[in-house]
Amino acid sequence: MTTWRIPRSPLSRLALAVALACQSGAALAADDFTFMTSWFAQAEHGGFYQAQALGLYEKAGLDVTIRMGGPQVNSMQLLLAGEADAFSGFDFQILTGVGKGLPLVALGAVFQHDMNGLVTHPDVSGLDDIGDRTILMATSARSSWWPWLSEKYGLSEDKVAPYTFNLQPFVADPMAVQQGFGSSEPFGLTKLGAAYNFYTFSDEGYPPYGSTVTTRRDVLEERADVLERFLKASMEGWKSYLADPAPGNALIKEANPKMSDEQLVFAHHHLVETGAVTGGEAAEKGIGTISAERWQATYDYMVHAGLIPVETDWQAAFTTQLIDAIHVMPGDAAQ
């Protein structure tokens, strides 16, 4: 874990002068902040949109722009190019980048567990019951969960087939299983009226977090206070969104008109039911919490799977200092 300190300098004296000016009635402009999401606006980004809708960012002295990701948008590249202050990343992406010398730093984790898993037909009783069934998966799985799954359950490459993000091959083949994201493929199958089971990898020990708030090291060093205010308002937004998603959902639909009320309801229910945001260590340490133990577990897995070199400085990939100072507890009302 990287430890940093804000040095005492003329800037500190300037900050004090600004604070005194505020007390004397002078007005300050809000700090601009751009946050990149990982995909089109959806419930999985709900807390950020909720914070925007409720004015939590404005109250924190921030003028936040939320920019959507998507299939043609590389959010991490935009962060590195200076076009964003933070983005919604994930452990593998950050550790791989740090291993290549990229100045990425995770500040907190919205989802306390990875939400990927396998969708199976009802006769499959668990991940240990996959056997010789055909596994439909995307190429990207080979650099994330497939090495873990195949080793843990003795699965063969011979049974792997491409997943084209079309549910019909799975529905048509009673011997198929396919990759799925907890609030996505299950929703599609429910719409089709197809019976299924969904088994989340994290329930069986898969270590990564599901979604992180990640910045550049220079932003952390130069705008630590802004980042902390953004984190706090965002985690308050997530607390509020889980309780009543209506304000955030209105902004999500405005940003992404293709998003249906039905899918928002399904995804919100999944987030609440699985404790994705408030479960695990977040229940005791606050929404967004991360720990060195979890990051090391992901590093150990990635090294074992040959996904990153052993010399990768995993402790440089995150800091807990900002999120540890916030303590937005699941049972606390947003302030």
C-alpha positions in Angstrom: 0.0 0.0 0.0 1.4 3.4 -1.0 1.7 5.9 1.8 1.7 9.6 0.9 1.6 12.9 2.8 0.4 16.3 1.7 3.5 18.5 2.4 3.3 21.7 4.4 4.1 24.5 1.9 3.0 27.9 0.7 0.1 26.1 -0.8 -1.1 25.2 2.8 -0.9 28.9 3.7 -2.9 29.7 0.6 -5.6 27.2 1.5 -5.9 28.8 4.9 -6.2 32.2 3.3 -8.9 30.9 1.0 -10.8 29.4 4.0 -10.6 32.8 5.8 -11.9 34.5 2.6 -14.8 32.1 2.5 -15.7 33.0 6.1 -15.7 36.6 5.2 -18.3 36.0 2.6 -16.2 35.5 -0.5 -17.6 32.9 -3.0 -15.5 30.1 -4.4 -16.1 28.3 -7.7 -16.7 24.6 -7.4 -13.8 22.3 -8.3 -14.3 20.7 -11.7 -14.1 16.9 -11.7 -14.6 14.4 -14.5 -15.5 10.8 -13.8 -15.5 8.1 -16.5 -17.8 5.1 -16.1 -17.1 1.6 -17.5 -20.1 1.4 -19.8 -23.3 3.0 -20.9 -25.3 4.4 -17.9 -26.8 1.6 -15.9 -27.7 0.6 -12.3 -24.2 -0.5 -11.8 -23.2 3.2 -11.9 -26.3 4.2 -9.9 -24.6 5.7 -6.8 -22.7 8.3 -9.0 -25.8 9.4 -10.8 -27.7 9.5 -7.4 -25.0 11.8 -6.0 -25.4 14.0 -9.0 -29.2 14.0 -8.8 -29.3 14.8 -5.1 -26.8 17.6 -5.3 -24.2 15.7 -3.1 -21.4 16.7 -5.4 -22.5 20.3 -5.4 -22.7 20.3 -1.6 -19.1 18.9 -1.5 -17.9 21.9 -3.6 -17.6 19.9 -6.8 -18.8 20.4 -10.4 -18.8 16.8 -11.5 -19.2 15.6 -15.1 -20.0 11.9 -15.5 -18.9 10.6 -18.9 -20.2 7.2 -20.1 -17.9 4.4 -21.3 -18.9 2.0 -24.0 -17.6 -0.4 -26.6 -15.7 2.4 -28.5 -14.5 4.2 -25.4 -11.3 3.4 -23.5 -11.9 5.0 -20.2 -8.5 4.2 -18.9 -6.8 5.8 -21.9 -8.9 8.9 -21.4 -7.8 9.0 -17.7 -4.1 8.6 -18.7 -4.5 11.3 -21.3 -5.7 13.8 -18.7 -9.3 14.0 -20.0 -10.7 12.5 -16.7 -9.8 12.7 -13.0 -11.0 9.2 -12.1 -12.6 6.2 -13.8 -14.4 3.0 -12.9 -11.8 0.3 -13.3 -11.1 -3.1 -11.9 -8.3 -4.9 -10.2 -6.9 -6.8 -13.2 -6.8 -3.7 -15.3 -5.0 -1.7 -12.7 -2.4 -4.3 -11.6 -1.6 -5.0 -15.3 -1.2 -1.3 -15.9 1.0 -0.8 -12.9 3.1 -3.7 -14.1 3.7 -1.8 -17.3 4.6 1.4 -15.5 1.3 3.2 -15.8 0.5 5.7 -12.9 -2.8 4.1 -11.9 -4.0 4.2 -8.2 -7.2 2.6 -7.0 -8.9 4.6 -4.2 -11.9 2.4 -3.3 -14.1 -0.4 -4.5 -17.8 0.1 -5.1 -18.5 -3.6 -5.5 -17.0 -5.7 -2.7 -17.0 -8.8 -5.0 -16.6 -9.5 -8.7 -20.1 -10.0 -10.1 -19.1 -12.4 -12.9 -20.2 -16.1 -12.8 -21.6 -18.9 -14.9 -25.2 -19.3 -16.0 -26.3 -22.9 -16.1 -29.4 -24.9 -16.7 -31.4 -25.9 -13.6 -30.0 -29.4 -13.4 -26.5 -28.1 -12.6 -26.0 -27.9 -8.8 -22.9 -25.7 -8.7 -19.6 -24.8 -10.3 -18.3 -28.2 -9.3 -21.0 -29.9 -11.4 -20.0 -28.4 -14.7 -18.3 -31.6 -15.9 -17.9 -31.9 -19.6 -20.6 -29.4 -20.5 -19.8 -26.8 -23.2 -18.6 -23.5 -21.7 -19.5 -20.4 -23.7 -17.1 -17.6 -22.9 -15.6 -14.5 -24.4 -11.9 -14.2 -25.2 -11.4 -11.7 -22.4 -12.2 -14.4 -19.8 -8.8 -15.9 -20.6 -7.1 -13.0 -18.9 -9.4 -12.9 -15.9 -11.5 -15.7 -14.5 -10.9 -18.7 -16.8 -7.4 -19.6 -15.4 -9.0 -19.7 -11.9 -12.1 -21.6 -12.9 -10.3 -24.2 -15.1 -7.7 -25.0 -12.5 -10.1 -25.1 -9.6 -12.6 -27.4 -11.3 -10.4 -29.3 -13.8 -12.1 -27.9 -16.8 -10.8 -28.6 -20.3 -10.0 -26.1 -23.1 -11.6 -28.6 -25.5 -15.1 -27.8 -24.1 -14.7 -24.0 -24.6 -16.8 -22.3 -27.3 -17.2 -18.5 -28.1 -19.8 -16.5 -26.3 -21.2 -13.9 -28.8 -23.4 -12.2 -26.2 -26.4 -14.0 -27.7 -28.4 -16.0 -25.2 -30.1 -18.3 -27.8 -27.2 -20.9 -28.1 -27.3 -21.4 -24.3 -31.1 -21.7 -24.3 -31.0 -24.2 -27.2 -28.3 -26.5 -25.8 -29.2 -28.3 -22.5 -25.5 -29.2 -22.1 -24.2 -25.6 -22.3 -23.1 -23.2 -19.6 -22.1 -19.6 -20.3 -20.5 -16.7 -18.7 -22.7 -14.0 -17.1 -22.7 -10.8 -15.2 -25.1 -11.0 -12.2 -27.4 -8.2 -13.3 -27.2 -8.7 -17.1 -27.5 -12.3 -18.6 -29.9 -13.4 -15.8 -32.1 -10.4 -16.7 -32.1 -11.5 -20.4 -33.0 -15.1 -19.5 -35.8 -13.9 -17.2 -37.2 -11.9 -20.1 -37.1 -15.0 -22.3 -38.8 -17.0 -19.6 -35.9 -19.5 -19.5 -35.1 -21.3 -16.2 -31.5 -21.0 -15.1 -29.1 -21.1 -12.1 -26.4 -18.4 -11.7 -23.2 -19.2 -9.7 -21.0 -16.3 -8.8 -17.2 -16.9 -8.9 -16.6 -14.9 -5.8 -18.7 -17.3 -3.7 -16.1 -19.9 -4.4 -13.1 -17.8 -3.6 -12.4 -15.7 -6.7 -10.6 -12.7 -5.1 -11.0 -9.5 -7.2 -13.2 -6.6 -6.3 -16.0 -5.9 -8.8 -15.5 -2.2 -9.5 -13.0 0.4 -8.3 -12.7 4.2 -8.3 -9.2 4.7 -9.9 -7.2 7.9 -10.5 -3.7 8.8 -11.8 -0.9 9.3 -9.3 -0.4 13.0 -10.2 -4.1 13.6 -9.5 -3.7 11.9 -6.1 -0.7 14.0 -5.2 -2.1 17.3 -6.4 -5.9 17.0 -5.7 -6.1 14.7 -2.7 -8.8 16.8 -1.1 -10.9 16.9 -4.2 -10.6 13.2 -4.6 -11.7 12.6 -1.0 -14.7 14.8 -1.4 -15.6 13.0 -4.6 -15.3 9.6 -2.9 -17.4 10.7 0.1 -20.2 12.1 -2.0 -20.1 9.1 -4.3 -20.3 6.6 -1.4 -23.2 8.6 0.1 -24.8 8.5 -3.3 -24.5 4.7 -3.3 -26.0 4.4 0.2 -28.9 6.6 -1.0 -29.3 4.7 -4.3 -29.7 1.4 -2.6 -32.4 2.8 -0.4 -34.4 4.6 -3.2 -32.9 4.6 -6.7 -35.5 6.8 -8.3 -33.4 10.1 -8.5 -30.4 8.3 -9.9 -32.4 6.2 -12.3 -33.9 9.3 -13.8 -30.5 10.6 -14.7 -29.4 7.2 -15.9 -32.3 7.1 -18.4 -31.6 10.6 -19.5 -28.0 9.6 -20.3 -28.9 6.3 -21.8 -32.5 6.3 -23.2 -32.2 2.7 -24.2 -32.1 1.6 -20.5 -35.5 0.3 -19.4 -37.3 0.6 -16.1 -37.5 -3.2 -16.0 -33.8 -3.7 -16.3 -33.0 -1.0 -13.7 -35.4 -2.6 -11.2 -33.8 -6.1 -11.8 -30.2 -4.8 -11.5 -31.0 -2.7 -8.4 -32.6 -5.7 -6.7 -29.5 -7.8 -7.6 -27.2 -5.2 -6.0 -29.2 -5.1 -2.8 -29.8 -8.9 -2.6 -26.2 -9.9 -3.1 -24.7 -7.1 -0.9 -22.4 -6.1 -3.7 -22.0 -2.6 -2.3 -22.6 -3.1 1.4 -21.5 -6.7 2.1 -18.1 -8.1 3.1 -15.7 -5.7 4.7 -18.0 -2.7 3.7 -20.5 -3.8 6.4 -17.9 -3.0 9.1 -15.6 -0.5 7.5 -17.8 1.5 5.2 -19.0 1.5 1.6 -16.0 1.6 -0.8 -13.5 0.0 1.5 -10.5 -1.9 0.2 -7.8 -3.8 1.9 -4.2 -4.8 1.3 -5.1 -8.4 1.9 -7.6 -8.5 -0.9 -5.2 -6.8 -3.3 -2.5 -9.2 -2.5 -4.8 -12.1 -3.0 -5.6 -10.8 -6.5 -1.9 -10.2 -7.2 -1.1 -13.8 -6.0 -3.7 -15.3 -8.3 -2.6 -13.2 -11.3 1.0 -14.1 -10.8 0.1 -17.8 -10.4 -2.0 -17.7 -13.6 0.8 -16.0 -15.6 -1.2 -12.8 -16.1 1.3 -10.4 -14.6 5.1 -10.7 -13.7 6.0 -11.5 -10.1 7.9 -8.2 -9.9 4.7 -6.1 -10.3 4.6 -3.6 -7.5 1.1 -4.5 -6.3 1.3 -2.2 -3.3 1.6 0.8 -5.7 -1.7 -0.1 -7.3 -3.9 1.3 -4.5 -4.1 3.4 -1.4 -6.6 3.0 1.5 -5.9 6.4 3.0 -8.8 8.4 1.4 -11.4 5.7 1.7 -10.4 5.0 5.3 -11.0 8.6 6.2 -14.6 8.6 4.9 -16.5 5.9 6.7 -19.9 6.0 4.9 -21.5 3.1 6.8 -24.3 1.2 5.2 -26.6 2.1 8.0 -25.8 5.8 7.9 -28.0 8.4 6.2 -26.2 10.5 3.6 -25.1 13.8 5.1 
